[in-house]
């Protein structure tokens, strides 16, 4: 029996942006990881907050990248939002759509009527990421919400990962309306809400799913809320400094540099690193509210050691480096 991390679970739920791809570029090793899971008969699912593509489009994009996927394996915040609106509103109700065509199509397929003007008296405003979203539609949305429309956001991700660095996400667009309206959305559908994760598990009949994500504030917090174990991979938005400072509700069970961590022993990824203050060539010594890292080795091992002290009360500002390798590591982490 293998002791690989993935072998302890009966479903692996992948986030997409920052885990499997960056906008439209596959992340190295992603296709191989999915193929290896499938070869071992471990089911996979994909759960994304990005509302700019439909499930079939996402599956086609993934397959074109060499990552096999079927539409039924993909859950998007656009689809979830439309389904929820259909539960709450009479059939045919007008819904003002702020976002991409994919969100508009999901609303239409849910039996509702997409509109783009406040004069159409929409019963709800649904807001998702779209690269063409601009002032005009945001103004219509603000007017509609002020007139009494329910305001639903597909997600509130502040940024989207990209090969050039983080770009404004739907949360940044939601912030425009939040500022204009001086209020919060009535409902947020996507992560960190647990619905995408629990739906994926229910559809596959999984009893012990693992969530893999790159964001602590959405993927990991959503998994915690869903009662699921999670793996943070350091290929997207959240980096070591954010992990060191993570509050309990945003702490993953595992961390790895990339998806290859799924196939290494679980003990090599578990957080915090158990067994003391020394491992893999690194040594951490604590003195009250300060801790010092010395030595050299795998950066993930150092990160796991340091989580042991920062999650136990040492502030990130209290961390010190006492070797050239440790100082270089801290600099790369922005500490």
Order of alpha helices (4+ residues) and beta strands (2+ residues): beta-beta-beta-alpha-beta-alpha-beta-alpha-beta-alpha-beta-beta-alpha-beta-beta-beta-alpha-beta-alpha-beta-alpha-beta-alpha-beta-beta-beta-beta-alpha-beta-alpha
